[in-house]
């Protein structure tokens, strides 16, 4: 493991509740971590070389997306190109490291782009550890159509991110969400999917009915959601590619909502209301709904652990909204939330180590995380209304809905990393809510 990766990994693992400061660094890099805040790593990203005449525009676009992905994490700072001592004019393994050290670049990404006669786009890159004066990993070449140029850029950024931090990637992923239009008292809602950074929006439904709680399948090709098109909530499944949809095969006319896939991608867990009482049910392929909870209280918002053995959910059986964990087949649930206020919308991290949740306390809403036994609770945000967390594929970033106050208040998507750093708004065209992150794309 290089010194560059060691220092970045230490930054990622820092928790805001316990300040950590790097020891005196014997090398040229010193990163200080205080209350979860670190100094971003200076990295040089020269515009990728256009190796064919048709590649000039693509090279510019690809470089910008790679830079945006990396700097958007808050872990990297791009060095302006006008600070470079000498221009990069060719894609070569030979690097004059002294020139990059002189401007304090600690990482260097060199790339090249070409477009073939049949329109195929090829991207190749190398990542250099400047102070170690060595290449970090082997060079990589990726290819695809020009229509897939953004995905190629995300894949390059994913490789750089993973090689430096040692963490799994997450840029090459999508988010399904509810796109909103119109005044607050007459909001029109449609399901839509987009790249994780807000680009390439595709609508999946029209605005004829209210839609809520979309959830990606583990393979990313299907979405469960709740629709009010019949006048009361029912669960549907939609194919993202074909945009064909079918109702979940649940007998009767009872209200069903808050669906989520099991890790097997076939079993679905959800809430069903009978006689005014909501419980959690499971529907396995070819079977009938199985009741997993039985209490005179409201049980909802179930979420599976990554191994499929447990389910976390919210319930007011104690008198207020709290979080509980039970076996995936049902059984006696164990309460895991004990702080002041109310807890809801729990979501198990894909890493299996944390549960994200919404918390309301003293008139403020928060997005928080806790260990799966309820210990080490940490609140990451605070506002008039924050709710509905969803995890990035690598379990390092959380996206959620934030709504502003007042009659003209509007919902927007925000993201924050699990240390509470790097809170930022996700770019969408208009109001948006209920995000759900896909797995990493193939």
Wavefront OBJ file of the C-alpha trace (Angstrom):
o trace
v 0.000 0.000 0.000
v 1.497 3.347 -1.022
v 1.799 6.333 1.346
v -0.824 8.093 -0.782
v -3.381 5.356 -0.194
v -2.551 5.059 3.505
v -3.169 8.739 4.132
v -6.361 8.881 2.103
v -7.718 5.752 3.802
v -7.057 7.325 7.183
v -9.034 10.364 6.090
v -11.975 8.252 4.980
v -12.114 6.328 8.225
v -12.054 9.430 10.440
v -15.228 9.934 12.462
v -16.425 13.411 13.452
v -17.073 12.458 17.060
v -13.416 11.826 17.777
v -10.962 14.302 16.253
v -7.855 12.796 14.701
v -4.780 14.681 13.688
v -2.055 13.208 11.551
v 1.340 12.848 13.202
v 4.259 14.868 11.919
v 4.634 13.594 8.391
v 8.138 12.472 7.402
v 7.194 12.898 3.751
v 5.957 15.846 1.700
v 2.250 15.300 2.460
v 0.495 16.202 5.689
v -3.259 15.734 6.035
v -4.912 16.960 9.215
v -8.282 15.541 10.217
v -10.191 17.617 12.751
v -13.852 16.910 13.555
v -14.081 14.902 10.349
v -12.670 17.686 8.146
v -9.566 17.018 6.060
v -7.453 19.026 3.672
v -8.318 17.820 0.150
v -5.529 16.053 -1.710
v -4.012 18.250 -4.476
v -4.262 16.337 -7.739
v -3.310 17.338 -11.288
v -5.719 16.372 -14.052
v -4.420 17.715 -17.388
v -6.995 17.724 -20.187
v -6.887 14.283 -21.758
v -4.958 14.034 -25.023
v -7.098 13.841 -28.168
v -5.370 11.168 -30.251
v -7.706 11.549 -33.228
v -9.192 14.754 -34.689
v -12.741 13.732 -33.748
v -11.750 13.190 -30.120
v -11.054 16.804 -29.132
v -14.517 17.589 -27.774
v -14.864 14.209 -26.065
v -11.499 14.614 -24.375
v -12.602 17.932 -22.884
v -15.908 16.504 -21.665
v -14.399 13.334 -20.211
v -11.724 15.236 -18.317
v -14.287 17.569 -16.765
v -16.533 14.728 -15.542
v -13.575 12.830 -14.070
v -12.483 16.007 -12.259
v -16.038 16.740 -11.069
v -16.449 13.195 -9.708
v -13.232 13.311 -7.726
v -13.479 16.856 -6.391
v -17.143 16.288 -5.583
v -16.114 13.831 -2.865
v -14.407 16.610 -0.924
v -11.283 14.434 -0.775
v -9.517 15.948 -3.775
v -8.592 19.427 -4.980
v -7.852 19.891 -8.668
v -4.779 22.018 -9.380
v -5.549 24.673 -12.049
v -3.979 23.888 -15.400
v -2.429 27.348 -15.666
v -0.240 26.354 -12.706
v 1.375 23.519 -14.704
v 5.061 24.099 -15.427
v 4.919 22.327 -18.769
v 1.913 21.250 -20.864
v 1.031 17.582 -21.299
v 1.113 16.897 -25.029
v 1.346 13.119 -25.220
v 0.183 10.048 -23.347
v 3.370 8.453 -22.087
v 4.550 6.521 -19.027
v 7.511 8.895 -18.748
v 6.796 11.667 -16.215
v 8.992 14.523 -15.080
v 7.976 14.193 -11.445
v 10.029 17.229 -10.403
v 7.700 19.534 -12.367
v 4.657 18.134 -10.572
v 6.298 18.200 -7.157
v 7.097 21.859 -7.719
v 3.376 22.710 -7.826
v 2.618 20.367 -4.903
v 0.677 17.850 -6.994
v 0.451 14.646 -4.998
v -1.429 12.685 -7.629
v -1.363 12.966 -11.424
v -3.959 11.574 -13.842
v -2.898 11.335 -17.483
v -5.438 10.287 -20.103
v -6.010 9.999 -23.814
v -9.118 9.711 -25.969
v -9.631 8.466 -29.516
v -12.667 8.016 -31.761
v -12.627 5.353 -34.478
v -14.250 5.671 -37.892
v -17.233 3.641 -36.721
v -17.793 6.035 -33.800
v -16.302 3.911 -31.026
v -14.815 5.927 -28.187
v -11.651 4.674 -26.467
v -10.328 6.140 -23.226
v -7.068 5.209 -21.533
v -5.456 6.628 -18.416
v -2.571 6.326 -15.984
v -2.490 7.354 -12.328
v 0.816 8.520 -10.858
v 1.861 8.847 -7.225
v 4.002 11.971 -7.627
v 6.030 11.908 -4.418
v 6.674 8.169 -4.665
v 7.602 8.792 -8.337
v 5.730 5.704 -9.468
v 2.600 4.659 -11.295
v -0.227 3.640 -8.943
v -1.580 0.466 -10.499
v -1.451 -0.348 -14.182
v -2.739 1.799 -17.019
v -6.270 0.994 -18.098
v -8.176 1.248 -21.373
v -11.972 1.459 -21.663
v -14.210 1.579 -24.724
v -17.787 2.232 -25.721
v -20.035 4.268 -27.968
v -19.963 8.050 -27.871
v -23.404 7.870 -26.224
v -21.750 6.203 -23.234
v -19.036 8.829 -22.759
v -20.262 9.871 -19.325
v -20.189 6.283 -18.085
v -16.621 5.940 -19.368
v -15.657 9.082 -17.446
v -17.325 7.751 -14.279
v -15.443 4.456 -14.677
v -12.123 6.277 -14.953
v -12.929 8.327 -11.837
v -14.005 5.165 -10.012
v -10.653 3.553 -10.756
v -8.741 6.598 -9.508
v -10.874 6.868 -6.361
v -10.465 3.167 -5.533
v -6.738 3.060 -6.207
v -6.050 6.018 -3.940
v -8.503 5.306 -1.120
v -8.728 1.512 -1.222
v -12.532 1.893 -1.102
v -15.070 0.419 -3.500
v -16.237 2.761 -6.292
v -19.631 4.447 -6.627
v -19.600 7.041 -9.449
v -20.868 4.648 -12.147
v -24.319 4.308 -10.615
v -27.819 5.712 -10.961
v -30.498 7.147 -8.671
v -34.247 6.717 -8.979
v -36.258 9.570 -7.477
v -39.557 11.446 -7.555
v -39.450 14.480 -9.854
v -41.864 17.195 -8.668
v -43.562 20.055 -10.479
v -46.162 22.649 -9.524
v -47.129 24.508 -6.331
v -46.764 22.842 -2.964
v -50.518 22.324 -2.572
v -50.851 20.743 -6.037
v -47.540 19.000 -6.632
v -47.262 16.721 -9.684
v -44.960 13.745 -9.189
v -43.223 11.429 -11.653
v -40.717 8.646 -11.246
v -37.372 9.356 -12.890
v -33.870 7.894 -12.989
v -30.607 9.770 -13.455
v -26.874 9.326 -13.143
v -25.704 9.716 -9.563
v -24.649 13.325 -10.347
v -28.009 14.377 -11.840
v -27.262 13.883 -15.554
v -29.124 11.739 -18.110
v -32.613 11.993 -16.601
v -35.160 9.458 -17.870
v -38.824 9.592 -16.812
v -40.496 6.284 -15.953
v -44.079 7.415 -15.242
v -46.392 10.289 -16.103
v -47.794 12.728 -13.540
v -51.359 11.416 -13.497
v -50.967 9.805 -10.060
v -48.929 10.404 -6.927
v -45.888 8.123 -6.718
v -43.706 7.482 -3.665
v -40.865 5.377 -2.294
v -39.085 4.043 -5.397
v -36.525 1.313 -4.653
v -33.992 -0.263 -7.016
v -33.595 -4.011 -7.339
v -30.148 -5.448 -6.453
v -29.471 -5.812 -10.194
v -30.542 -2.238 -10.966
v -32.926 -3.214 -13.774
v -36.224 -2.943 -11.859
v -37.835 -0.505 -9.428
v -40.539 -1.021 -6.839
v -42.682 1.979 -5.949
v -45.998 3.027 -4.417
v -48.689 4.570 -6.618
v -52.041 6.190 -5.786
v -53.506 5.751 -9.254
v -56.408 3.654 -7.879
v -57.097 6.205 -5.146
v -55.230 4.306 -2.413
v -51.607 3.141 -2.193
v -50.584 0.023 -4.100
v -47.147 -1.337 -4.986
v -45.957 -1.649 -8.580
v -42.795 -2.913 -10.214
v -41.380 -1.201 -13.294
v -38.667 -2.355 -15.692
v -36.217 0.522 -16.115
v -35.177 -0.497 -19.628
v -38.589 -1.156 -21.174
v -40.597 1.113 -18.811
v -43.208 -1.652 -18.567
v -44.875 -2.059 -15.207
v -47.011 -4.531 -13.302
v -48.740 -4.417 -9.903
v -47.181 -6.530 -7.183
v -49.342 -9.703 -7.017
v -50.971 -9.082 -3.644
v -54.563 -10.343 -3.262
v -57.307 -8.046 -2.006
v -57.673 -4.287 -1.961
v -55.742 -3.479 1.202
v -53.286 -0.572 1.178
v -49.705 -1.646 0.435
v -46.684 0.646 0.570
v -42.994 1.059 1.571
v -41.670 -1.831 -0.552
v -38.072 -3.006 -0.702
v -36.304 -5.914 -2.383
v -34.456 -8.608 -0.497
v -30.818 -9.163 -1.518
v -31.945 -12.064 -3.725
v -33.817 -9.550 -5.947
v -36.941 -11.726 -5.970
v -38.400 -11.527 -2.479
v -40.140 -8.273 -1.525
v -40.842 -6.935 1.951
v -43.490 -4.224 2.434
v -46.173 -2.757 4.680
v -49.829 -3.768 4.409
v -52.730 -2.117 6.256
v -55.749 -4.101 7.406
v -58.493 -2.640 9.592
v -56.391 0.443 10.235
v -53.353 -1.521 11.422
v -50.106 -1.663 9.412
v -47.756 -4.625 9.612
v -44.746 -5.885 7.688
v -45.232 -8.648 5.149
v -42.962 -10.668 2.903
v -43.804 -11.861 -0.612
v -41.649 -14.621 -2.075
v -41.804 -15.706 -5.741
v -44.939 -17.711 -6.457
v -46.139 -17.397 -2.873
v -48.702 -15.481 -0.868
v -47.922 -12.589 1.472
v -46.493 -13.748 4.823
v -47.084 -11.604 7.869
v -43.837 -10.903 9.741
v -45.061 -8.597 12.520
v -48.198 -8.696 14.631
v -48.797 -5.786 16.970
v -51.516 -3.142 17.496
v -49.156 -0.467 16.175
v -47.798 0.863 12.911
v -44.875 -1.130 11.457
v -43.368 0.182 8.238
v -40.199 1.103 6.281
v -38.542 -2.336 6.303
v -34.976 -2.778 4.999
v -32.939 -5.974 4.687
v -29.422 -6.506 5.953
v -27.006 -7.224 3.054
v -26.867 -10.925 3.944
v -30.667 -11.135 3.901
v -30.869 -12.543 7.434
v -32.370 -9.545 9.258
v -34.806 -6.688 8.705
v -34.726 -3.259 10.305
v -38.002 -1.306 10.443
v -39.773 1.505 12.257
v -42.598 1.006 14.726
v -44.522 3.056 17.274
v -45.216 0.038 19.503
v -43.330 1.762 22.349
v -45.517 4.869 22.045
v -43.170 6.802 19.706
v -41.502 6.010 16.396
v -38.431 3.865 17.054
v -36.217 1.418 15.149
v -36.331 -2.359 15.558
v -34.447 -5.321 14.105
v -35.961 -8.784 13.618
v -35.046 -12.002 11.788
v -35.956 -11.967 8.088
v -38.575 -14.661 8.717
v -40.205 -12.667 11.512
v -39.954 -13.224 15.246
v -39.415 -11.074 18.299
v -37.955 -7.686 17.262
v -35.241 -5.944 19.251
v -35.391 -2.174 19.715
v -32.134 -0.434 18.719
v -32.947 3.309 19.012
v -32.995 4.893 22.471
v -32.028 8.546 22.016
v -34.432 11.470 22.450
v -36.898 12.104 19.635
v -38.477 9.928 16.958
v -36.722 7.648 14.455
v -37.859 6.447 11.035
v -36.984 5.317 7.484
v -34.080 3.028 8.471
v -31.846 1.706 5.686
v -29.144 -0.911 6.109
v -25.743 -0.011 4.670
v -24.529 -2.204 1.766
v -21.377 -2.766 3.864
v -23.535 -4.211 6.631
v -21.942 -2.114 9.378
v -24.342 0.806 9.779
v -28.018 1.730 9.607
v -29.002 5.179 8.309
v -32.198 6.795 9.561
v -34.305 9.943 9.827
v -34.619 11.518 13.272
v -36.960 14.230 14.510
v -36.072 15.943 17.780
v -36.891 19.366 19.213
v -38.416 20.632 15.976
v -35.474 19.677 13.779
v -34.984 16.782 11.374
v -31.716 14.923 10.987
v -30.124 12.221 8.882
v -28.059 9.967 11.108
v -26.248 6.642 11.281
v -25.809 4.069 14.018
v -24.268 0.649 14.417
v -26.652 -2.241 13.777
v -27.092 -2.738 17.526
v -28.002 0.947 17.976
v -24.657 2.031 19.409
v -22.506 4.959 18.241
v -25.395 7.066 16.964
v -24.170 10.074 14.962
v -26.293 12.832 13.412
v -24.922 14.015 10.069
v -27.378 16.797 9.152
v -29.932 19.151 10.681
v -32.621 21.251 8.993
v -36.308 22.105 8.820
v -36.949 18.743 7.101
v -34.368 16.082 6.179
v -35.664 12.574 5.495
v -35.404 9.356 3.507
v -31.704 8.363 3.406
v -30.287 6.042 0.739
v -26.767 4.580 0.551
v -24.212 4.822 -2.238
v -23.131 1.389 -3.527
v -19.924 1.505 -1.467
v -21.620 2.564 1.781
v -19.614 5.794 2.098
v -22.149 8.454 1.010
v -25.810 9.048 1.874
v -28.327 10.856 -0.333
v -31.590 12.188 1.111
v -34.459 14.667 0.677
v -34.291 18.163 2.166
v -37.362 20.411 2.106
v -37.405 24.118 2.839
v -40.048 25.739 5.042
v -43.056 27.845 4.066
v -45.783 27.791 1.456
v -43.202 28.063 -1.299
v -40.938 25.430 0.243
v -39.409 22.962 -2.182
v -37.844 19.528 -1.956
v -34.313 18.887 -3.207
v -31.811 16.057 -3.093
v -28.688 16.373 -0.973
v -25.768 14.107 -0.193
v -23.350 13.834 2.721
v -20.578 11.384 3.555
v -20.790 9.212 6.662
v -18.402 11.389 8.657
v -20.810 14.332 8.226
v -18.503 16.123 5.782
v -19.181 17.352 2.289
v -22.885 18.182 2.548
v -24.008 19.352 -0.892
v -27.062 19.637 -3.124
v -27.488 17.191 -5.995
v -28.258 18.886 -9.291
v -31.804 18.263 -10.550
v -34.085 20.152 -12.902
v -36.752 21.291 -10.465
v -37.868 19.837 -7.148
v -37.008 16.240 -6.302
v -37.541 13.793 -3.444
v -37.387 10.125 -2.378
v -33.995 9.150 -3.833
v -32.871 5.526 -3.999
v -29.347 4.646 -5.142
v -28.738 1.795 -7.574
v -25.964 -0.770 -7.210
v -22.808 -0.149 -9.210
v -23.579 -0.625 -12.910
v -22.022 -3.493 -14.866
l 1 2 3 4 5 6 7 8 9 10 11 12 13 14 15 16 17 18 19 20 21 22 23 24 25 26 27 28 29 30 31 32 33 34 35 36 37 38 39 40 41 42 43 44 45 46 47 48 49 50 51 52 53 54 55 56 57 58 59 60 61 62 63 64 65 66 67 68 69 70 71 72 73 74 75 76 77 78 79 80 81 82 83 84 85 86 87 88 89 90 91 92 93 94 95 96 97 98 99 100 101 102 103 104 105 106 107 108 109 110 111 112 113 114 115 116 117 118 119 120 121 122 123 124 125 126 127 128 129 130 131 132 133 134 135 136 137 138 139 140 141 142 143 144 145 146 147 148 149 150 151 152 153 154 155 156 157 158 159 160 161 162 163 164 165 166 167 168 169 170 171 172 173 174 175 176 177 178 179 180 181 182 183 184 185 186 187 188 189 190 191 192 193 194 195 196 197 198 199 200 201 202 203 204 205 206 207 208 209 210 211 212 213 214 215 216 217 218 219 220 221 222 223 224 225 226 227 228 229 230 231 232 233 234 235 236 237 238 239 240 241 242 243 244 245 246 247 248 249 250 251 252 253 254 255 256 257 258 259 260 261 262 263 264 265 266 267 268 269 270 271 272 273 274 275 276 277 278 279 280 281 282 283 284 285 286 287 288 289 290 291 292 293 294 295 296 297 298 299 300 301 302 303 304 305 306 307 308 309 310 311 312 313 314 315 316 317 318 319 320 321 322 323 324 325 326 327 328 329 330 331 332 333 334 335 336 337 338 339 340 341 342 343 344 345 346 347 348 349 350 351 352 353 354 355 356 357 358 359 360 361 362 363 364 365 366 367 368 369 370 371 372 373 374 375 376 377 378 379 380 381 382 383 384 385 386 387 388 389 390 391 392 393 394 395 396 397 398 399 400 401 402 403 404 405 406 407 408 409 410 411 412 413 414 415 416 417 418 419 420 421 422 423 424 425 426 427 428 429 430 431 432 433 434 435 436 437 438 439 440 441 442
